[in-house]
Amino acid sequence: MTNTEKEEKVVIKIELPKTLYEKIKEFIKDSEWKTVEDFALYVLKRVISEAEGIEEEEVYTKEEEEEIKRRLRALGYL
């Protein structure tokens, strides 16, 4: 069991522009993320870790990173 699984959960409401929500849904299609909420949790954890200077072990292979970058470019983020 990971630390995340042991942590107490809090339910919050976050409002997103519909266009962003739709872009995220398209981005996560056929990915490890099954919901927009899963993706948002991943992004928030990653941003906080980077801001705190915590280095996480590499999550993606170089090929996976390139695929993510390709998708982000297609969505207009890069």
ChimeraX commands (.cxc) that place a marker at each C-alpha (Angstrom):
marker #1 position 0.00,0.00,0.00 radius 0.5
marker #1 position 1.40,3.41,-0.97 radius 0.5
marker #1 position 1.33,6.58,1.11 radius 0.5
marker #1 position -1.38,7.94,-1.16 radius 0.5
marker #1 position -3.64,4.97,-0.43 radius 0.5
marker #1 position -3.18,5.45,3.33 radius 0.5
marker #1 position -3.96,9.17,3.28 radius 0.5
marker #1 position -7.34,10.46,4.35 radius 0.5
marker #1 position -9.28,11.78,1.37 radius 0.5
marker #1 position -11.04,15.13,1.12 radius 0.5
marker #1 position -13.67,15.81,-1.52 radius 0.5
marker #1 position -13.52,19.28,-3.10 radius 0.5
marker #1 position -15.15,20.95,-6.07 radius 0.5
marker #1 position -12.98,22.54,-8.74 radius 0.5
marker #1 position -14.59,24.43,-11.59 radius 0.5
marker #1 position -12.88,24.18,-14.98 radius 0.5
marker #1 position -13.74,25.88,-18.22 radius 0.5
marker #1 position -15.64,23.40,-20.38 radius 0.5
marker #1 position -13.08,23.71,-23.17 radius 0.5
marker #1 position -10.25,22.75,-20.80 radius 0.5
marker #1 position -12.28,19.83,-19.43 radius 0.5
marker #1 position -12.91,18.57,-22.98 radius 0.5
marker #1 position -9.22,18.95,-23.89 radius 0.5
marker #1 position -8.21,16.94,-20.83 radius 0.5
marker #1 position -10.76,14.24,-21.64 radius 0.5
marker #1 position -9.30,13.97,-25.14 radius 0.5
marker #1 position -5.72,14.04,-23.83 radius 0.5
marker #1 position -6.27,11.17,-21.37 radius 0.5
marker #1 position -8.09,8.99,-23.87 radius 0.5
marker #1 position -6.20,5.68,-24.16 radius 0.5
marker #1 position -3.86,6.63,-21.31 radius 0.5
marker #1 position -3.21,5.42,-17.79 radius 0.5
marker #1 position -5.63,8.05,-16.47 radius 0.5
marker #1 position -9.21,6.87,-16.46 radius 0.5
marker #1 position -10.85,10.13,-15.36 radius 0.5
marker #1 position -10.20,13.86,-15.47 radius 0.5
marker #1 position -10.03,13.70,-11.66 radius 0.5
marker #1 position -7.21,11.10,-11.80 radius 0.5
marker #1 position -5.27,13.31,-14.21 radius 0.5
marker #1 position -5.84,16.44,-12.11 radius 0.5
marker #1 position -4.59,14.65,-8.98 radius 0.5
marker #1 position -1.46,13.53,-10.83 radius 0.5
marker #1 position -0.76,17.04,-12.14 radius 0.5
marker #1 position -1.31,18.68,-8.76 radius 0.5
marker #1 position 1.00,16.20,-7.00 radius 0.5
marker #1 position 3.67,16.69,-9.65 radius 0.5
marker #1 position 3.52,20.50,-9.45 radius 0.5
marker #1 position 3.75,20.48,-5.64 radius 0.5
marker #1 position 6.64,18.00,-5.70 radius 0.5
marker #1 position 8.53,20.14,-8.19 radius 0.5
marker #1 position 7.83,23.30,-6.19 radius 0.5
marker #1 position 9.14,21.61,-3.05 radius 0.5
marker #1 position 12.21,20.43,-4.91 radius 0.5
marker #1 position 11.36,16.78,-4.40 radius 0.5
marker #1 position 12.65,14.60,-7.16 radius 0.5
marker #1 position 10.47,11.66,-7.99 radius 0.5
marker #1 position 11.72,8.60,-9.72 radius 0.5
marker #1 position 11.20,8.65,-13.46 radius 0.5
marker #1 position 7.60,7.75,-14.13 radius 0.5
marker #1 position 7.75,7.59,-17.92 radius 0.5
marker #1 position 10.08,6.11,-20.47 radius 0.5
marker #1 position 11.53,8.49,-23.05 radius 0.5
marker #1 position 9.03,7.14,-25.59 radius 0.5
marker #1 position 6.12,7.83,-23.23 radius 0.5
marker #1 position 7.40,11.35,-22.58 radius 0.5
marker #1 position 7.59,12.01,-26.32 radius 0.5
marker #1 position 4.02,10.78,-26.74 radius 0.5
marker #1 position 2.84,13.10,-23.96 radius 0.5
marker #1 position 4.67,16.02,-25.55 radius 0.5
marker #1 position 3.13,15.17,-28.93 radius 0.5
marker #1 position -0.35,15.18,-27.38 radius 0.5
marker #1 position 0.29,18.44,-25.55 radius 0.5
marker #1 position 1.47,20.04,-28.81 radius 0.5
marker #1 position -1.67,18.77,-30.56 radius 0.5
marker #1 position -3.76,20.42,-27.84 radius 0.5
marker #1 position -1.82,23.66,-28.23 radius 0.5
marker #1 position -0.02,23.60,-24.87 radius 0.5
marker #1 position 3.51,23.34,-26.25 radius 0.5
marker link #1:1,2 radius 0.2
marker link #1:2,3 radius 0.2
marker link #1:3,4 radius 0.2
marker link #1:4,5 radius 0.2
marker link #1:5,6 radius 0.2
marker link #1:6,7 radius 0.2
marker link #1:7,8 radius 0.2
marker link #1:8,9 radius 0.2
marker link #1:9,10 radius 0.2
marker link #1:10,11 radius 0.2
marker link #1:11,12 radius 0.2
marker link #1:12,13 radius 0.2
marker link #1:13,14 radius 0.2
marker link #1:14,15 radius 0.2
marker link #1:15,16 radius 0.2
marker link #1:16,17 radius 0.2
marker link #1:17,18 radius 0.2
marker link #1:18,19 radius 0.2
marker link #1:19,20 radius 0.2
marker link #1:20,21 radius 0.2
marker link #1:21,22 radius 0.2
marker link #1:22,23 radius 0.2
marker link #1:23,24 radius 0.2
marker link #1:24,25 radius 0.2
marker link #1:25,26 radius 0.2
marker link #1:26,27 radius 0.2
marker link #1:27,28 radius 0.2
marker link #1:28,29 radius 0.2
marker link #1:29,30 radius 0.2
marker link #1:30,31 radius 0.2
marker link #1:31,32 radius 0.2
marker link #1:32,33 radius 0.2
marker link #1:33,34 radius 0.2
marker link #1:34,35 radius 0.2
marker link #1:35,36 radius 0.2
marker link #1:36,37 radius 0.2
marker link #1:37,38 radius 0.2
marker link #1:38,39 radius 0.2
marker link #1:39,40 radius 0.2
marker link #1:40,41 radius 0.2
marker link #1:41,42 radius 0.2
marker link #1:42,43 radius 0.2
marker link #1:43,44 radius 0.2
marker link #1:44,45 radius 0.2
marker link #1:45,46 radius 0.2
marker link #1:46,47 radius 0.2
marker link #1:47,48 radius 0.2
marker link #1:48,49 radius 0.2
marker link #1:49,50 radius 0.2
marker link #1:50,51 radius 0.2
marker link #1:51,52 radius 0.2
marker link #1:52,53 radius 0.2
marker link #1:53,54 radius 0.2
marker link #1:54,55 radius 0.2
marker link #1:55,56 radius 0.2
marker link #1:56,57 radius 0.2
marker link #1:57,58 radius 0.2
marker link #1:58,59 radius 0.2
marker link #1:59,60 radius 0.2
marker link #1:60,61 radius 0.2
marker link #1:61,62 radius 0.2
marker link #1:62,63 radius 0.2
marker link #1:63,64 radius 0.2
marker link #1:64,65 radius 0.2
marker link #1:65,66 radius 0.2
marker link #1:66,67 radius 0.2
marker link #1:67,68 radius 0.2
marker link #1:68,69 radius 0.2
marker link #1:69,70 radius 0.2
marker link #1:70,71 radius 0.2
marker link #1:71,72 radius 0.2
marker link #1:72,73 radius 0.2
marker link #1:73,74 radius 0.2
marker link #1:74,75 radius 0.2
marker link #1:75,76 radius 0.2
marker link #1:76,77 radius 0.2
marker link #1:77,78 radius 0.2
view
